[in-house]
């Protein structure tokens, strides 16, 4: 694996279904029998689930994507969190009673929803032991999962990879080598106040998108020299820039929460991409010999970014009617509807079949439209299992 292309999967709750569509199209575009075009795989939040599912699969790339897509197509809200009326009231009660205990949960970490079904689903579908097998077989160089420590405030990338890979420490972010477990996965995808935090060693961890200052940094630390990034927002589409929407009312609670979630799950990645593109432009005008003579250790990084061509919020607003009554009642109460202006918040929790299917189809179409660019990007790095 002389050339290492990294797959970077961002967070976004149910929005991560879009990533599956992109990967399905990529599996159809690349030659059949490709073992793994991504020696380095990095995931955050819901993207971490997709990342580990790929890194732990024993088959080739097309087989891994087929199994991942099957999980998403069969997914229902029942398999992610409990949503009965009693379950919703328990969540609200836990938060209410915490006010009489200095804001701390008495018997378990605070959360509005109980994601025990997700623990059970991932525990049965993902076989973490296969990660070590794939690394030993040289099918995988490293995989990382990023979570945020609530005590230290650090963004920690837990990674499992080749023995020569070393830990790193930067401002408010660190890389820690470990054997990945289910706890790391659930910690990374613990949306603040929505899902409970997870204790790992001596600290409680939550969603990795929080305070993730440099989402692409783990991949570079793990030796990647090219980046394939799948976003979950259409903000990079210029037609969405500066678009003004008529103001109907003051911001609803869900509208405010939606912007907070976007700032955590989306903005950091997009800012990091923009920074990388500007730095690449600058480095390309400096000859390599000059960079070497001046001691400039930075290098241009090949990259390809895929993101939704349609507004995910609009799709979510149209699919709210497919959610269970208890969830719809809660979303309406806080304004998480298209009419209330808070469909963004709903998109993170809408694990319904119609919403997931449309996002997967959108990801597939967006990628197939760029099939020529995909082939050009992967031509130097694709290796078939038949040539090993």
Secondary structure, DSSP 8 states (H G I E B T S, - for coil): --S-EEEEE---GGGGHHHHHHHHHHHHHS-TTB--S-SEEEEETHHHHHHHHHHT-SS-HHHHHHHHHHHHHT--GGGT-B-SHHHHHHHHHHHHHHTTTTT--SSS---SSB-HHHHHHHHHH--THHHHHHHHTTS-SEEEEEEEETTT--EEEEEEE-TT---EEETTEEEEE----HHHHHHHT--TTTS--EEETTEEEE-TTTT-S-TTHHHHHTT-SEEEEE-S-STTSGGGTT------SS--HHHHHHHHHHIIIIIHHHHHHHHHHHHHHHHHTS-HHHHHHTT------EEEEE--SS-HHHHHHHHGGGS-HHHHHHHHHTT-STTTT-HHHHHHH---HHHHHHHHHHHHHHHHHTHHHHHHHHTTT--BGGG-
